Amino acid sequence: MAKGYRCPMPVKQVDLADAPGLTSVHVNRVLRDMRAPNLVTLRGKTLVIEARDELLKAAEFDPTYLHMEKRAVD
C-alpha cells in the first residue's frame, strides 16, 4: 500500500522488537535474513521492499487471510 514499496521506518530495532514482545536480537536476525537475499533494504529511516513476490514467499503469506484474494472453492 506504500508508494513504490517504500515506507517511513523511524523506529529503532529495539522499539520495533518491543511492540510485539520480541527481543531486539531476534528482530536484528530476521532483518538480516531479509536483507541478505535483497528482499528488503533500510535506507536511512525508510524501509524499501526490493523483491515483493520473493518476500511474500519467504513469509509464507496467504493473501486470502486479509481477503486480498478470494479463496478457491473446493
C-alpha positions, 0 to 999 in steps of 0.5 A: 500500500506504500508508494513504490514499496517504500515506507517511513521506518523511524523506529529503532530495532529495539522499539520495533522488537518491543511492540510485539514482545520480541527481543531486539536480537531476534528482530536484528536476525530476521532483518538480516535474513531479509536483507541478505537475499535483497528482499528488503533494504533500510535506507536511512529511516525508510524501509524499501521492499526490493523483491515483493513476490520473493518476500511474500514467499519467504513469509509464507503469506496467504493473501486470502487471510486479509481477503486480498484474494478470494479463496478457491472453492473446493 
